[in-house]
Amino acid sequence: MQLMTRELHTGAAPRPGALRDEALPVVSIQPVRNDVSLPLLIKPNSSRTSLVEWVRSNCALLEKLLLECGGILFRDFAIRETEEFEKLVATLSGNLLDYTYRSTPRTVVSGKIYTSTEYPPHQTIPLHNENSYTQNWPMKIWFFSRICASSGGETPIADSRRVYGRIPAGVRERFECHGVMYVRNYGSGFDLPWQEVFQTDNRSEVEKYCATEGIQFEWLPEDRLRTRQICQAVAIHPVTGEKVWFNQAHLFHVSRLPAELRGAMLTIFAEEELPRNVYFGDGSEIPSADLDSVCAAYEQEKVAFPWQPGDVLLLDNMLAAHARNPFTGKREVVVGMADPYRAEGARK
């Protein structure tokens, strides 16, 4: 997609005698970098432009742009507080979603706004689509940069359509044919406990959720739990009809752990008891070379930009993957998720 820099004059009808720039707020729209189309950068040309009001008046335009490019970065709109961000998300996306069936640690900041994944600053979080290890996910994910790190801390993104296209055909075919089976063991002390993942300490509630979502479960001694779920490897966007790479095999597979940590984990646990691992949907092993190809495709499509205070990033969660770079200093990026979607054929 080629995008020309442009200015949009939008907003309410002018008041009699009002100046044009007061009645018709102007924004500029262009790629964040000249060599990429993702994300699209929208900036105000007036300090009086309210992002919430502009979004309210331009929902259809934003939905169209989001389907074209996969991500939009709003900058210089003077968004300062989490409450403002939450109002912005609700303006375009309606009700926000809870973070259920968790994979990473997060904390509620306000309402249904969460911290981004709370991993140590030195760690990289690889590119992925939110909740693509399940059969239901948010179609939109929003990020708000409240405090920028002293160095690093970017949120790289990548076009999931282009990632799919870069993965060798043979690898794609194996994943598409078999799907992906996620195996998780809770209660070892090395990952999230099941009480946090399912947001309850009631076993019956866990069993009910698993039955609804098509998750096999097995209670083990010492209050441990093992789950298995077969999910999509590739998904079709419900609006554009495009195929996207949509799974987290490269995050769950034991081969992706650093060598020293992987050796230690396999010394402590039998393979079937690892806190998390992944297989093809028929239970067969996923070759680590296949995941090397997947990671290489993500790397080739990765786009990173420095956060600025007050930046808001909106992604179509199927069209664009996101990540996190290591950082130093204090960093605060909060997240809101909206527009639930359930995979075709998934249990209800």
Helices and strands as residue ranges (DSSP letters): E 6-9, H 20-23, E 26-31, E 40-44, H 51-57, H 59-69, E 71-74, H 82-93, E 108-110, E 113-115, E 125-128, E 136-147, E 151-152, E 157-159, H 160-166, H 169-178, E 180-186, H 194-197, H 203-213, E 216-220, E 224-231, E 234-236, E 243-245, H 249-252, G 254-256, H 259-268, G 271-273, E 276-280, H 288-301, E 312-316, E 320-324, E 327-328, E 332-342
